[in-house]
Amino acid sequence: MLCPRCRKSNPNTAEKCVCGYEFNKPASSVSTDKKERANVNPFSPSASSSLSPEPVISTTPPSQGFSSGSFGTGQYESKKFHFFGTGSDLFSIYIVNFLLIIVTLGIYYFWGKAKIKRYMYSQSDFDGDRFTFHGTGNELFKGGMIAIGFLIIYSLVSEYVNKFITTPVGLIASVLVSILFLFAITAALVLSRRYYLSRSTWRGIRFTFRGKIKDFLGIVVKGYFFSTITLGLYIPYFINNYQEFMITKSYYGNQNFNYEGKGKDIFRVFLFYFLFMIVVVGGIVAFVILFKGKTVAGTLNLPELMSKILTVLVVILFLASYFISLLYFQYWLAKYKWRHTSFMGSNFQLIFGFFDYLKLKIGNALILILTLGLFGMPWVMVRNAKFFTKYLTLEGDLDFEVIKQKMLNTSATGESVMDIFDMDAGLDIGI
């Protein structure tokens, strides 16, 4: 039965809803309850919790124009993510890892990373059940040795080829080495995501990634080529193609995720960011020309101190404009990506304000600066995980009975290569 107060579905034998409404109360009590709800101030701190407890059920699809899950009554249920970890707990793991890495001359790094991943996954919850990471330090160590060996060979070959860079043969060899390196990074991205998802489970069923290296290589080569000849204007389409490949080739059991984003949508926002940066850079150039020790009229010299102050202010203004506009583009892109991602007909939603995102990033930056980077990282990771899991929901009804296990053989080689370049390809919910 549906609760008349919060619209939550309850068993037919239930006497009381989680919101406190009693199904068997007299009619007069129901009338009184309605009057009480009518008098609730919607702007009071308790209004949101009393009027719409979680999970929320609405009678309309979450986002018109996208595929939406539906079930018998035509209603849509919000399934939420949660993160229960704390910075102090993660820091205790970090500090032990740090000491063991020093003692073992860096070898323990792989086991330490696996331990951190297991903690982050174990503290991440969806619909009442935790995620599990099954990767091991041994896997990461073996993959790391292969990755390090590849980088050593690449460095030696590059150094040798660069000695002959001025000759035609040396130039051709240098280009070939760069192409091989691009291919290796492209392959590592695919292998990394394949490894991470294959070691991730929820309710005992593994995730998998079934994208092929050759398909992704075509996307990367096309993306770099057109982004170069269009002076960066193709980047939004490159981003969209990248997201589509990574999402649609990802599976939970035997069911894949779907992505319906369009490059032209991203292009509109990117173009605004692109033009804004041109205006900012143009303003900096104008300042250098007009105010470098002189007034606009060029008749009076500015005091040296005033000139330095103006220069510092302009640099700060440029950096602030650059980072804020970049953060806005990242904020918009994250929401767009999740809004156009679905699973079995149910749509993801990531709903938060830009100033919330800005406070998160500024807070993270201050933590890292004040703790010299290393020791503040646990709190930054926890803040990110709590932030995204707080605002991320899945709208719709999922029939988990149709999901079956699908196993693929994978290795940690790709993960180790991407780890060296500080690029993570795990579950994209902050963990």
N, C-alpha and C positions, 0 to 999 in steps of 0.2 A: 504494500500500500504506500501511497505518497503522503508525506507529511504536509498538511496545509500551511505550515509555517515556513519551512525551509525547502520544500519540494524534494526532499531526499527520499529515495526508495527504501522501504523497510519490509521485513518479513511480515506476512499476514498475521502472525501470532504475536507480534511485538505489541507491548502495552505502552511503550514510551520511546520517543525518537531521541537521538543523540543530542539534539538541540534543546531537549527538555519538554517538548510538547507531549501531552498525555492523550492518546487516541480515544480513551473511554471516558473523557471528562464530559460533564453535562453541557447541554447547548448553551446555557447561560455563561459557563466558564469559557466556552469557545468564543462567544461574543465579546467577553471581557478581554480575552487574549488578543483578539483583533484590534480592539480599541487601544490596548497597550502598545501594540506594534505600530498603530497609526500615530501614536504620540511620541514615538522614538525619534530623537534628533539624529538625522542621518549623518551629521558632521561630528557627533560625539565619538570618543575613542572606542566605545564599546558597540557602536552601531553596526560596524561591519561584521563583528563576530556574532552578534545576536541575529542579524538579518540574513546572513549567508555563511553559515558554517561550512567547513570543508568536509567532503568534496562537494562542489557546487554542481547542480544539475539545471540546465536550461532547456527550453523547448525549441530553440533555434540552433542551427549549425553554428560553430564557432567562427567561421570565416567564409562568407559567401564567395563563391567562385572557385573554392578548392574542394577536393574530394573530402567527404565527411563520413564518419562512421555512424551507423544508425542501428537501432534494434527495435524490438517489438513495439514499444510505445512511441517511437520517434523522438526519444529524448537523448541528450548528450551528456556524458559524465566526464568530469575533470579528474584525471589521475595525476597526482603530484609526486615530485621528487623531494628528497630531504637529504641533508648532510649533517651527521651528528658528531663529527670529529672536532677536536680542539687544537689550537696552536701549541699549547703546552704539551699535549700528548705526542703530537708529531715532532715537536722539538726534542723530546727525550729520545726518539728514534734517530733524529738527525745528529744529535751530539755523539751518540754511540757510534753511528756510522762514520762520523768525521774522525773520531779518534782511531777507529779500526783501519780507516783508509790511510791514515798517516803511518800507523804501525806496519801495515802490509805494503807500504810504498805504492798505494793506489789500487792494488789488486782487489780489495774488498769492495770497491765502488759498485761492482755489478750486483753483488749480494745485497748491498745497502739499498740500491735502487729498487730491487725486487721487493724488499721489505717495506719500503715507503709506498710502493704501488699497492701492495696487499692491504696496507692500512687505509689508504684513501678509498679503495674500492669497498672495503668492509664497512666503512662508515657512510657509504652512499646507498640511499634507499629509494626504491620506486614502488609505489602501491603496496607498501607494507613489507617488502622483501629486499634484502641487501644484495648488492653485487659482489662478485668474487673474482679475484685475479689469481690465476694459476701459474703464472710465469715463475721461473726459478733463477737464482743467481748463476747456476751452472750453464743454463741456456744463454743468458746474456753474456757470460764470460767467453764462451766458445764463439758466439757471434762477434763479440768485441775483438777477439784476437784476429779473426778474419778481416774485420773492418780496418783495424790498425795496420795489418799487413798490406791491405790495398792502398791505404793512404801513404805508407812509406814508399811503396813502389811508384805511386803517382808522383810524389815529391821528387824522387830521384830522377825519374824520366823527365819531368818538367824542368828540373835544374839543368840537365844535360841538353835538352832541346833549346833552352833559352840562350845557350852559348852560341848557337848558330841562327838566332832569330833574325839577323840581318841578311841572311842568304835566302833565296827562294825556297830551297829545300827545308831549311830550318823553319821558315814561316808556315809552310804547308804542314810540317810535323807538329808545330805548335797548335795549329787549328785542329788537327786530328786529335791531339791529346785533350784539348778543351771539349771536343765533341764526345769523346769517350768518358770524360769526367761527368758531363751533363747526363749521359746515358746511365752512368753508375748511380748518380743521385736520384734520377727518375726511378730506377729499379729499386733503390733503397726505400723510397717513399712508399711504393706499393708493398714491398716485403715487410716494411715496418708496420703498416696498418694491418696487413694480413696476420702478422704475428700477434699484435696486441689484441685484436678482436678474437682470435682463436683461443686466447688465454683468458677471455672474459666471459663470465656466465651470470645469468640471473634465473633464479628458480631452477637451477640445475641444467639449463640449456645454454649452449655456447653461441656466441656471436661468430660470424665468419666474414671474410672479405674475399670476393671472387673476381676482382678486377685483374686484367691481364697487363703485363708490363708494356707490351707492344701497343696496346690501345692508349695507355696513358702517355707513352712516349710521343704518339701522334698529337695529343692535346698539348703537351709541353712545347714541342717543336713549333707547332702552329702558333701557340700563344706567344712565344718569344719572338718569332719572326714578325708577326703582325703588330705586336706591341712596339717593336723597334721602328718599323717603317711608318707607323702612325704616331710616333713620338709619345707613346703611352696611352693613346685614346682607346686602344683595343683591350687594355687591362681589365675593364669590367666584364667583357665577354670571356676573357681568359679565366677570371675568377669564377664566373658562373659555370663554365665547362668543367673546371676543377671540382667545384662543389658537387655538380651533378654526377661526375664519375665516382667520387669518394662515397657519396650517399647511396646512390642506386645500386652500387656493387656491394653494399654492406647488408648482411643478413642477420636475423635473429632466428636460429633454427633453420627452417626451410622457407621463411618469409623474408622478403627483402624490403628495405626502406624505399620510399619514393620521393622524388624532388621535382618541383614544377616551377622553379625560378626561371627568370628570363634575363638575358644579358642586357637588353635594352632598359629594363627597370633599374638595374645597377648603374648603367651608363648615365642616367639622368642625375643621380645623386653624385656620382663620381665627377661629372662635368662641372657641377657647381663647386666641388672641392678643388678641381683642377683650375678653374677660372679664379677662384678665391686666392689660391696660392700665387697665381700670376699677378694679381693686384697687390698682394703683400710684398712680393719680390720687387715689383715696380716701385712700390713706395720706398723700399730700402734704397734702391738705386737713386731715386729722386732725392732722398735725404743726403746721400753721399755727395751728389753733385751740387746741391744747393746749400748745404749747411756744413761743409767740411771747412771749418774755420772762418766762414763768412756768412753774412746775412743774405737774404734773398736778393737784395739790391746790389750786393757785392761791394758796398762802400765802407762798411764797418767790420772790423775783425771781432769775432766772438772771443770772450775770455777762454783760455785754455781749459780751465776747470769746467766751464759751461759746455764746451765742445765735447769733453769726455763724458759728462753726465748725459748729454743728449745721445751720444753714441751708445752708451750702456742701455739707456731706456729703449732705444730703437731695437737693439739686439734682443732685449727681453721681450719686447712686443712681437718681434718676428718669431721667436721661439714659442711664445705662448700661443700665437695665432696658428702656427704650424701644428703644434701638438694637440690643441683643442679641436682644430678642423680634422686632423687625422683620427682622433678619438671619436669624433662624431661619425665619421665614415665607418669606423669599426663597429660602433654601437648600432648604427642603422643596418649594416651588413649582417651582424649577428641576429638581429630580430628578423630580418628578411629571410635569412637562410632557414631558421627554424620555422617561421610562419609558412614556408613553402615545402616543408618536409612532413611526410606522413608515413604511417605504418599501418597496414591492413585497413586503410580507409579512414584512420583516425589522425587528426592533425595535431602537430606540436604547436605550442604557443609560448613565446618568450616575451613577456610584457613587463617593461620597466622604463623609467624615465631617463633622459640623458644625464640629468644632474645626479641621479643615483649612480650611474656608471662613472661619471666624472669623479665623484667622491671616492668610489672604489679605487680608481686608478691613482688619484692623488694620495690617498691613504697608503696604498701599496708602495708608491715611490718614497714617501716619507719613512715608512718602516725600513725599507731597504737602505736608504741613505743613513738613517740614524743607527742602524745595526751593522753597517759596513757590508751589507748585502747577504752574506752567508747565513748569519744567525737569525735574520728576520724572515727568511724564505718560508719556514713552516707556517707562520702566521699569514703570509701572503697567499700561499696555496690554500689554506683553510678559508680565508676570506673569499677567494675566487670561487671555491666549491660551494660555499654557503650562499653566495650571491646568485649564481646561476641556477642552483637547484631550488632556490626560493621562488624564482620567477618562471621556471620552466614547467609546463604542464602538457599533458596529452589529452586532447578532447575527443571523446568517443568511446564506444564499447568494443573491447577486444575479446575475441574468442580464442583463448589460449589453448583450447583443446586441439585446434587444427595445426598448431606449431609442433614440428618434430625436429629431433636432433639431426644435425648435419656436420660431420667431422671432415676437416681437411688437414693434411700434413703441412706443417710450417716450421720455419727455423727463426732464430733471433738475429740472424746476420743483418737483415735490413734495419731492424730496430737499433742495433748498435751503431750502424753507419749514421743514421739520423740523429742518434743521441749525441754523437760527436759534434754535429752541427747544431745542437740545441733545438731540434725540431721533434715534436711529439705527435704521434698519430694514434693515440688511444681514444677511448670514449670521449666525445666532445661535450661533456657536461661539467667541466671544471675539475675533473679528476684525472 
